[in-house]
């Protein structure tokens, strides 16, 4: 499993912005979940991908 990191985080606002600049559809983000941070987007083949960073 590959990890994309940005400034010590698995994902960041900047990384999601970069994805959006390249045409990736960002579906949502939740930084307030008790289980950690989540983000969802569609890849170029319209497959939904979820990123999860556990609480520390």
Secondary structure, DSSP 8 states (H G I E B T S, - for coil): -----BTTBSS-HHHHHHHHHTT-EEEEEEEEETTEEEEEEE-TT--EEEEEEE--
